[in-house]
């Protein structure tokens, strides 16, 4: 059975679902990202993501159900990509299809990602889409892999 994966603009109501995704214990463990309290989460999303015109963010839906999000932002001189999906959507190829759609719209290159080194699913997803290992970096005591996508996809 084929699941229809689509991207759309983020709606304010989506933030409650994204908050729940961030608070999933397994997702937090794999990403090595400490979940934020609700107020801090909402403030971050409304000001630093939705309120920043340099940030490109899309909600991911599967057959109309909200599955997660992909976001690209500037950090100093580097453009980064990040994503978060609800656990019920893991392991079904949804992240890969969503990433393909997102990378067609986010055309800035090079594009960087820095998943936690032990998050093999995330590393595989990025490498499948052309990201190459460039080194490692530390976030606190945690080692992350720095991946870079240099070439933009061919025009549609």
WORAMO-V686931 format. One record per pair of residues at least 24 apart in sequence whose C-alpha atoms are under 10 Angstrom apart, sorted by the first residue. I is the first residue (numbers start at 1). J is the second residue. Records with the same first field share a line. If there is no record, write none. Layout:
I = J / J
//
This chain:
2 = 62 / 63
3 = 61 / 62 / 63 / 64 / 92 / 93 / 94
4 = 61 / 62 / 63 / 64 / 65 / 94 / 97
5 = 60 / 61 / 62 / 63 / 64 / 65 / 66 / 67 / 93 / 94 / 95 / 96 / 97 / 98 / 101
6 = 58 / 59 / 60 / 61 / 62 / 63 / 64 / 65 / 66 / 67 / 94 / 97 / 98 / 101 / 102
7 = 57 / 58 / 59 / 60 / 61 / 62 / 66 / 68 / 69 / 70 / 98 / 99 / 101 / 102
8 = 57 / 58 / 59 / 60 / 61 / 66 / 69
9 = 50 / 56 / 57 / 58 / 59 / 60 / 69
10 = 50 / 57 / 58 / 59 / 60 / 66 / 68 / 69 / 70
11 = 50 / 58 / 59
12 = 42 / 45 / 46 / 50
14 = 59 / 66 / 67 / 68 / 69
15 = 41 / 42 / 45 / 46 / 59 / 68
16 = 41 / 42
17 = 66 / 67 / 68 / 85 / 86
18 = 42 / 45 / 59 / 66 / 67 / 68 / 69 / 84 / 85 / 86
19 = 45
20 = 86
21 = 67 / 68 / 84 / 85 / 86 / 87 / 88
22 = 84 / 85 / 86
24 = 86 / 87
26 = 87
27 = 84 / 85 / 86 / 87 / 119
29 = 116 / 118 / 119
30 = 115 / 116 / 117 / 118 / 119 / 120 / 121 / 122
31 = 84 / 114 / 115 / 116 / 117 / 118 / 119 / 122 / 144
32 = 115 / 116 / 117 / 118 / 119 / 139 / 142 / 143 / 144
33 = 116 / 139
48 = 73
49 = 73
54 = 79
55 = 79 / 80 / 81
56 = 81 / 102 / 105 / 106
57 = 81 / 82 / 83 / 102 / 106
58 = 83 / 98 / 102 / 105
59 = 83 / 84 / 85 / 98 / 102
60 = 84 / 85 / 94 / 95 / 97 / 98 / 99 / 101 / 102
61 = 94 / 98
62 = 89 / 94 / 98
67 = 94 / 95 / 98
68 = 94 / 95 / 98
69 = 95 / 98 / 99 / 102
70 = 95 / 98 / 99 / 102 / 103
71 = 102 / 106
72 = 102 / 103 / 106 / 108 / 111 / 112 / 113
73 = 111 / 112
74 = 111 / 112
75 = 112
78 = 109 / 110 / 111 / 112 / 113
79 = 108 / 109 / 110 / 111 / 112 / 113 / 148
80 = 108 / 109 / 110 / 111 / 112 / 113 / 114 / 147 / 148 / 149
81 = 106 / 111 / 112 / 113 / 114 / 126 / 148
82 = 112 / 113 / 114 / 115 / 122
83 = 113 / 122
90 = 121
91 = 121
93 = 125
95 = 121 / 122 / 125 / 126
96 = 122 / 124 / 125 / 126 / 128 / 129
97 = 125
99 = 125 / 126 / 128 / 129
100 = 128 / 129 / 153
103 = 129 / 149 / 152 / 153
104 = 152 / 153 / 154 / 155 / 156
105 = 152 / 153
106 = 152 / 153
107 = 151 / 152 / 153 / 155
108 = 149 / 150 / 151 / 152
109 = 148 / 149 / 150 / 151 / 152
110 = 147 / 148 / 149 / 150 / 151 / 152
111 = 147 / 148 / 149 / 150 / 151 / 152
112 = 146 / 147 / 148 / 149 / 150
113 = 144 / 145 / 146 / 147 / 148 / 149
114 = 138 / 139 / 143 / 144 / 145 / 146 / 147 / 148
115 = 143 / 144 / 145 / 146 / 147
116 = 142 / 143 / 144 / 145 / 146
117 = 142 / 143 / 144 / 145 / 146
118 = 142 / 143 / 144 / 145
119 = 144 / 145
123 = 147
129 = 153
//
